[in-house]
Amino acid sequence: STLLKAPRTITFVPQCFNPVSELHDQYLGKTLAGERGLRHMLCYFTPEDDSHLRDPDRPIAKVSSLFALSDGLCGYNKVLHGGMTMSMVDESMGVINEINMTLGKKGALFQVTSVTATLEIKFLRPVSTDGAVCVTAWVESWEGRKSRLKCVVRDQSGADLAVCSSTWVSVKANM
């Protein structure tokens, strides 16, 4: 709750956890969601100033995602499966382009959906399924239809559990 109390912090449930239809975004929000799986996902960001949110020329460059985990996602006893860690970082990085699209920010990246082109992760420590983790994603660069993103997975005490870098590409309108 401390993370969400910062001034101007805006929270939201991302599309991947609350799908708009049965045709897409089913993996986290439908397949993995549940009492023994992913119990909840809540995202937040903090605009730089009062006009940032409404300015179409100033995209949101950093978003954090909180994940409430449970033991149905274990690879080992009380340790999150590595594939689930990768899913969380992938979805968290995707939320950056999603929120900018939703807010009507300018740029080719924010006109259509983006997909993961590359993802490189380094596991630093085991991720416990007791409690929650925070995945913070940020933009390293935007160029044309590509975005280069990084993120870090942290436990409740703030210890780094995994770091990731990724490249995203907006899909062409005819796909």
N, C-alpha and C positions, 0 to 999 in steps of 0.2 A: 504494500500500500504506500510505502514511502516513495517509491518510484513514480507513482501516479499523482502525487500531491504537489509536484513542482508547478510553479505558475505557468499558465497558458497550455498545460499538457492536455492533449486531445486523445481520447481513447475510442477505439472502434473494434468491432468483430470483423475480421477480414472475410472476403468472399470465399476463400478456401475452406473456412470453417462453417460458413453459412451460405451454402450454394444457392444461386438464384434459380437453378433448374436441375432436373435429373440428367441433363446432357453433359455437364462439365463440373469440375471441382468436386468430385465424389470421394477422392482418396482420404483426405484428412477429415472433412466435415461429415462424411457418411460412413466410410469403411473403418476408419481408425477411431472415430469418436465413440465414447462410452465410458462407463464406470471402470472397466478394466483396461481401457485403452487410453486415448487422449481425452481427458476429462474436460478441458477447456483451452481456448486460445484467445488472448486479448492483446491487441496491439495498441501502441501509443506513439505519439511524436510531439515535439514541442516546436511551434513556429518561432522563428528568430525574433519577430516583433509583431505588433498588432496588424500590420498590413501584409505580412508574408503569406498568410493563408489565401487571401483574395487576389494576390498579384499573379497573373498567369505567366509572367516571365521569371518567376522565382520558384522553382520546384522544391519539394520537400526532399532533402538529401539523406535523412537519417530516420529510421523507424525501429522501434524495439517491439519484440513479441514475447509475451509471457505464455508459457505452456504448463498446464497442470497435468502431470504424468501419473501413471499408475503401473502396477506390476505386470499387467498384461502386455506391456511393451518391452519386457526384459529380454536380453540375450542371455544373461546369467542372472542369478539371484540378486535382485535389487539394482541391477546395472542395465541401463537402457541399451537396446540393440543399436549398433552403429548405423544401420540403415535408417533407423528412426531419427537419429541425430542428423543424418544427411537430409532427410525429408524436412525436418524443422528448419534447417538453415536455408534450404532451397525455397520453401514457402515464405520464410521471413524476408529473404532478399526480393522475392517476387512482389511482396507487398509494397515495396517502394514504388515500382512503376505503376502498380494498381491504384495506389492512393493519389498519385499525380494525375493519372487518367481520370479518376473520379472527380478530382478537383478542377479539371479542365485546364491543366497546365499546358503551355505551348511546347511544341517539339514533336518530331516524328515518333519518338519513343512512346509518347502518351496518346497517340491517336488510335492505336490497335494494341492487342495483347502482345506481351513479350514472353519468350520462352528461354529456358536455360540452354546455353551453347556449351559451356564448360563449367566444371565445378571441381575444385581441389580443396580437400579438407585435411586438417591435421588434428588428430585426437590427442589431447594433452593429458587428460585424466578421465576416469570413468564418470559417466553421467548417472547419478542416482535417480531411481524412479520414485523415491520418497519426496514428495513436495513438488516444487516448481523450478523451472529454469527460465532465464531471460536470454533471448537471442537478439543482439543489436546489430543491425545491418546499416551500412552507409555506402555512399557512392564515391568511388575513386575517380571515375571520369564518365562523361557522356559524350558520345560522338556519333552523330547521325542516328542510325537505327540500333547502335550498340551501347550498352552500359556495362561498365566494369564495377563490380561490387565486392565488398568485403564484409565479414561479420565475425562476431565472437559469441560463443555460448558461455554463459556464466551461471554458477549455482547461486543459491540464496545468500551466501556469504560474500559473493563477488569474485570468487576464484574462477579463472579461465579454465574451461573444460575442453574447448575445441575452437579452432580458428579456420576460416574458410575464405577463399576468393573465387569469384565466378564472373563469367561473361554472359550477358543476356542480349538477345536480339529480338527486335519487334518483328512479328510475322507480317508477311506481305498481305495486303487486303484480299487477294484472290485465293488465299489458302483456306 
